[in-house]
């Protein structure tokens, strides 16, 4: 059922009437971009089901208020956001039904400057997600070298609508994505935080590297294992979504959207689906309500599944109890059979005793009759002898 909902969600996202007819506005904040970027140009040229707006300098609320999705890429590492720009982003995000995609990178070179600023934006919108002050390298799953990490889908079942047709995506020198919960940094690989979902991860052969201070907030340098490279947080109160990636769709050395456009010699034959992932994020960005509807349905289904699991456990327990009762019943039946056999034997013995008693009584009765007859006979005999004796006396000698 959940798989079916995923496919329905994907189809709705792909063929949303808003996307097909009204061309919702998607704004790219390419902070500090000078000139053009070949990957950004390819995004705008290929994904024409939305209206594009590019902001490279000051972010003003009036310029972004009608945007459904904002893709924030800090192109110039030293081009920080002013307080007014942060307030404009927060005001827009708090309108509700908005999707903000913020992208960072690892701490190699000037990357740590981007990390600090991205965390500033995340804190401003009250997100728990954070970029870790580190880098991820993968010597096993990469595009030719360890820092060209190829991320893979790792999210929950419903997230397959977001990673549909995605197997591998380039995350060039990415940063890990972590969370800050109650002033404590936590690993998304180990903790399940309400409303936060991991979407893309590095392979189990990857490790944590550190090139610039400060040290990583929660991972340790050299730590092995899969690391979250893309995560999503849902704000149920305002029905808005923030997506955080450890690499950008364009720029930042090289982006995830069709890297071969920028460097065909390296990425010309690399199998990756970065363009598909970016497209799926854009589709979600202009249809956030569908994500909430489907996730609500999935949550209800999961609750029903949990109830079903509890019922199955109860049934299993009852079956075990029934099995034990059947064993006990069988034992009782055997006892009853044994008792019935003993009772039959006792009845046979009793019947024999009764027959013996009947014989004894019969024999005793016959003896009584014979004794009675003997007494009568003796009486008659005695009487007769008495009479004979009297007669002898009367006659004399």
Protein Blocks (a to p, Z undefined) as FASTA:
>chain_A
ZZmmmmmmmmmmmmgfklmmnopadddddehiahjafklmmmmmmmmmbccdddfbbcdf
klmmmpmbdcdddfblmlccdfklmmmmmmmmmnopiacddddddfehjlmmmmmmmmmm
mmmnopabdcdddddddfkbcghiaklccdddfbdfklmmmmgoiabdcdehiaddddde
ehiacdfklpccehiacfbdcdfkbccddfbdcddfkbcghiacdddfbdcdddfknopa
cdddfbdfbgjhiacehkllmmmmlmmmpccfklmmmmmmmmmmmmmmlmmmmmmmmmmm
mmmmmmmmmmmmmmmmmmmmmmmmmmmmmmmmmmmmmmmmmmmmmmmmmmmmmmmmmmmm
mmmmmmmmmmmmmmmmmmmmmmmmmmmmmmmmmnoZZ
